[in-house]
Amino acid sequence: MTGAAMSDILQQIVAATRARLPHEPPPDRDAATRAASARPAHALPSAIAREGINIIAEIKAASPSAGTIVENPDVERIASDYARGGAAAISVVTEPDFFRGSRDWLARAAGASGLPVLMKDFIVDDSQLIRGVAAGASAILLLASLLDAATIRRFIAVLDDFTCDALVEVHDDDELQRALDGGARIVGVNNRNLRDFHVDLATSERLAPRIRGLKVAESGIASHADVTRLRAAGFNAFLVGESLLRQNDKAAALRRLVGE
């Protein structure tokens, strides 16, 4: 896929998200408060700040670059396999149109695994945050490519009201600066360039020295050697999706990543 085509897809996803928002049910702050009180506060940073190798294992059905990854994923089974394999947390891609995800998967993954669950979506409005918390998210992804520093700061403040965390994802120096200016406490570096899909672990290594707070490396992580390389750069956690999802024994694949 060309860079222009990918940039187009990102714009299409955001446009589809904005078009969907008016048709969503009104955000229910009471439901979000109840959901927040039913799970541990600020569970993601606690899980990924541990000593050792902390894997955030991902559940997603499809992506624009890979097509179908898992047809109608058995969310409970995958989540419990990840927990058996020693995952620190679970990431769930909930975007419905391009990634075929669902917010309903958040509570299912949390219930089956007992782990913190990160909601990955294309967040452009406060209402999405409230709905995500109400649906069971322990943390929510914010894309610095879509948001300015002031909006990142405002969204983090909304999540703080519900003891929920933001993982602010960046791809380059400008996005990292926006994340830092926005007060990000957990920064994820996506090694996949969303414009041309090229993956380079050196992206994480280059940006790591500038990151304050917890560091998460994302994309292109397929082996224990990759994890070891990124740990040496100071990363606390490693978000791994496709390479795990394509394995029959996901628990064993996770243990191999950790080096057991």
C-alpha positions as CSV (number, residue, x, y, z in Angstrom):
1,M,0.0,0.0,0.0
2,T,1.4,3.4,-0.9
3,G,2.0,6.1,1.6
4,A,-0.7,8.3,0.0
5,A,-3.2,5.4,0.2
6,M,-2.4,4.8,3.9
7,S,-2.7,8.4,4.8
8,D,-6.0,8.3,2.9
9,I,-7.1,5.3,5.1
10,L,-6.3,7.1,8.3
11,Q,-8.4,10.0,7.1
12,Q,-11.2,7.6,6.1
13,I,-11.1,6.0,9.6
14,V,-11.3,9.3,11.3
15,A,-14.1,10.5,9.0
16,A,-16.0,7.3,9.6
17,T,-15.5,7.7,13.4
18,R,-16.8,11.3,13.3
19,A,-19.8,10.2,11.2
20,R,-20.6,7.4,13.7
21,L,-20.5,9.5,16.9
22,P,-23.9,11.3,16.5
23,H,-25.6,7.9,16.2
24,E,-23.9,6.4,19.4
25,P,-25.9,6.3,22.6
26,P,-25.3,9.3,24.9
27,P,-22.2,8.7,27.1
28,D,-23.3,7.4,30.5
29,R,-21.0,8.9,33.2
30,D,-22.8,7.0,35.9
31,A,-22.1,3.7,34.1
32,A,-18.5,4.8,33.7
33,T,-18.2,5.5,37.4
34,R,-19.7,2.1,38.3
35,A,-17.3,0.3,35.9
36,A,-14.3,2.3,37.3
37,S,-15.2,1.4,40.9
38,A,-15.5,-2.3,39.9
39,R,-11.9,-2.6,38.7
40,P,-8.5,-1.7,40.2
41,A,-7.6,2.0,39.8
42,H,-4.8,2.8,37.4
43,A,-4.2,-0.9,36.7
44,L,-2.1,-0.6,33.5
45,P,0.8,1.4,34.9
46,S,1.0,-1.0,37.9
47,A,1.1,-4.0,35.5
48,I,3.7,-2.7,33.1
49,A,6.0,-1.1,35.7
50,R,6.9,-4.5,37.1
51,E,10.4,-6.0,36.8
52,G,10.8,-8.4,33.9
53,I,9.3,-8.6,30.5
54,N,5.7,-7.1,30.4
55,I,3.8,-8.1,27.3
56,I,0.6,-6.3,26.3
57,A,-1.0,-8.9,24.1
58,E,-3.5,-7.8,21.5
59,I,-6.9,-9.0,20.3
60,K,-8.0,-7.7,16.9
61,A,-10.0,-9.2,14.1
62,A,-8.6,-7.4,11.1
63,S,-6.6,-4.3,10.0
64,P,-6.4,-2.3,6.8
65,S,-2.8,-3.6,6.2
66,A,-3.2,-7.2,7.0
67,G,-6.9,-7.9,6.1
68,T,-8.6,-10.5,8.2
69,I,-6.4,-11.7,11.1
70,V,-8.9,-13.7,13.2
71,E,-12.4,-14.2,11.9
72,N,-14.9,-13.6,14.7
73,P,-12.3,-13.9,17.5
74,D,-13.2,-16.0,20.5
75,V,-12.4,-13.2,22.9
76,E,-12.7,-15.1,26.1
77,R,-10.5,-18.0,24.9
78,I,-7.8,-15.7,23.5
79,A,-7.7,-13.5,26.6
80,S,-7.4,-16.6,28.9
81,D,-4.7,-18.0,26.7
82,Y,-2.8,-14.7,27.0
83,A,-3.2,-14.7,30.8
84,R,-1.9,-18.3,31.0
85,G,1.1,-17.3,28.9
86,G,2.0,-14.5,31.4
87,A,0.7,-11.4,29.6
88,A,0.8,-8.2,31.8
89,A,-2.2,-6.7,30.1
90,I,-4.5,-7.1,27.1
91,S,-5.1,-4.6,24.2
92,V,-8.4,-4.8,22.4
93,V,-8.9,-3.0,19.1
94,T,-12.5,-1.9,19.2
95,E,-12.8,0.2,15.9
96,P,-15.7,-1.4,14.1
97,D,-15.5,-0.4,10.4
98,F,-11.9,-1.0,9.4
99,F,-10.7,-3.3,12.2
100,R,-14.0,-5.1,12.8
101,G,-13.7,-4.7,16.6
102,S,-16.3,-4.0,19.3
103,R,-16.4,-2.3,22.7
104,D,-18.3,-5.3,23.9
105,W,-15.0,-7.2,23.8
106,L,-13.4,-5.1,26.6
107,A,-15.5,-6.5,29.5
108,R,-15.2,-10.0,28.0
109,A,-11.4,-9.9,27.8
110,A,-11.2,-8.4,31.3
111,G,-13.5,-11.0,32.8
112,A,-11.7,-14.0,31.1
113,S,-8.2,-12.8,31.9
114,G,-8.4,-10.8,35.1
115,L,-5.9,-8.4,33.5
116,P,-6.0,-4.7,32.7
117,V,-7.5,-4.0,29.3
118,L,-6.4,-1.3,26.9
119,M,-9.0,0.0,24.4
120,K,-7.4,0.9,21.1
121,D,-9.5,3.1,18.9
122,F,-9.4,6.4,17.0
123,I,-10.3,8.8,19.8
124,V,-11.4,12.3,18.6
125,D,-14.1,13.1,21.2
126,D,-14.6,13.0,25.0
127,S,-17.7,10.9,24.6
128,Q,-15.6,8.0,23.3
129,L,-13.6,8.0,26.5
130,I,-16.7,7.8,28.7
131,R,-18.1,5.0,26.6
132,G,-14.8,3.1,26.7
133,V,-14.6,3.4,30.5
134,A,-18.2,2.3,30.9
135,A,-17.5,-0.7,28.6
136,G,-14.7,-1.9,30.9
137,A,-11.4,-0.2,29.7
138,S,-8.6,0.1,32.2
139,A,-6.7,2.4,29.8
140,I,-7.4,4.0,26.4
141,L,-5.1,4.7,23.5
142,L,-4.7,8.3,22.3
143,L,-3.0,8.9,19.0
144,A,-0.8,11.9,19.0
145,S,-1.1,12.0,15.2
146,L,-4.7,13.0,15.6
147,L,-4.6,15.3,18.6
148,D,-2.8,18.5,19.7
149,A,-1.1,18.8,23.1
150,A,-4.1,20.7,24.7
151,T,-6.5,18.0,23.6
152,I,-4.2,15.2,24.9
153,R,-4.1,17.0,28.3
154,R,-7.9,17.4,28.4
155,F,-8.5,13.7,27.5
156,I,-6.0,12.6,30.1
157,A,-7.9,14.7,32.7
158,V,-11.2,13.1,31.7
159,L,-9.7,9.6,32.1
160,D,-8.2,10.5,35.5
161,D,-11.7,11.2,36.8
162,F,-12.3,7.5,36.3
163,T,-8.9,6.2,37.5
164,C,-8.3,5.2,33.8
165,D,-5.0,5.7,32.0
166,A,-4.0,7.0,28.6
167,L,-1.4,5.3,26.5
168,V,-0.3,8.1,24.1
169,E,1.0,6.7,20.9
170,V,3.7,8.5,18.8
171,H,5.6,7.7,15.7
172,D,8.1,10.6,15.4
173,D,9.7,13.5,17.2
174,D,6.8,16.0,16.6
175,E,4.2,13.6,17.9
176,L,6.4,12.8,20.9
177,Q,6.7,16.5,21.7
178,R,2.9,16.8,21.6
179,A,2.5,13.8,23.9
180,L,5.0,15.3,26.4
181,D,3.5,18.7,26.2
182,G,0.1,17.1,26.8
183,G,1.4,15.5,30.0
184,A,1.5,11.9,28.8
185,R,2.6,9.5,31.6
186,I,2.6,6.4,29.4
187,V,4.0,6.8,25.9
188,G,3.8,4.1,23.2
189,V,6.2,4.2,20.2
190,N,4.6,2.6,17.2
191,N,7.5,1.1,15.1
192,R,5.1,0.9,12.1
193,N,5.0,4.1,10.0
194,L,1.3,4.5,9.4
195,R,1.9,6.3,6.1
196,D,3.8,3.5,4.4
197,F,3.6,0.6,6.8
198,H,7.4,0.2,7.0
199,V,8.4,-1.3,10.4
200,D,11.6,-0.4,12.0
201,L,12.5,-1.1,15.7
202,A,15.0,1.7,15.5
203,T,12.1,4.1,15.8
204,S,11.6,3.1,19.4
205,E,15.3,3.2,20.1
206,R,15.7,6.7,18.7
207,L,12.8,8.2,20.6
208,A,13.3,6.3,23.9
209,P,15.8,8.8,25.5
210,R,13.3,11.7,25.2
211,I,10.4,9.8,26.8
212,R,9.5,10.6,30.4
213,G,7.4,8.1,32.3
214,L,6.6,4.5,31.2
215,K,7.7,3.4,27.7
216,V,5.8,0.9,25.6
217,A,7.2,-0.4,22.3
218,E,4.5,-1.3,19.7
219,S,4.5,-3.2,16.4
220,G,7.1,-5.3,14.7
221,I,7.9,-7.3,17.8
222,A,8.0,-11.0,16.9
223,S,10.8,-12.7,18.9
224,H,12.5,-12.7,22.3
225,A,15.5,-11.1,20.5
226,D,13.3,-8.1,19.5
227,V,12.1,-7.8,23.2
228,T,15.7,-8.0,24.5
229,R,16.8,-5.3,22.1
230,L,14.0,-2.9,23.1
231,R,14.4,-3.6,26.8
232,A,18.0,-2.5,26.4
233,A,16.6,0.8,25.1
234,G,14.7,1.2,28.4
235,F,11.2,0.0,27.4
236,N,8.9,-1.2,30.2
237,A,6.4,-3.1,28.1
238,F,5.9,-4.5,24.6
239,L,2.6,-4.5,22.7
240,V,2.3,-7.5,20.4
241,G,-0.6,-8.4,18.3
242,E,-0.4,-10.1,14.9
243,S,2.5,-12.4,15.6
244,L,0.7,-13.8,18.6
245,L,-2.8,-14.0,17.1
246,R,-1.5,-16.1,14.2
247,Q,-0.2,-18.8,16.6
248,N,-2.3,-21.9,17.4
249,D,-0.9,-22.0,21.0
250,K,-0.9,-18.4,22.0
251,A,0.1,-19.1,25.6
252,A,3.2,-21.0,24.4
253,A,4.0,-18.2,21.9
254,L,3.8,-15.6,24.7
255,R,6.2,-17.7,26.9
256,R,8.7,-17.8,24.0
257,L,8.5,-14.1,23.6
258,V,9.3,-13.7,27.3
259,G,12.2,-16.2,26.9
260,E,10.9,-19.0,29.1
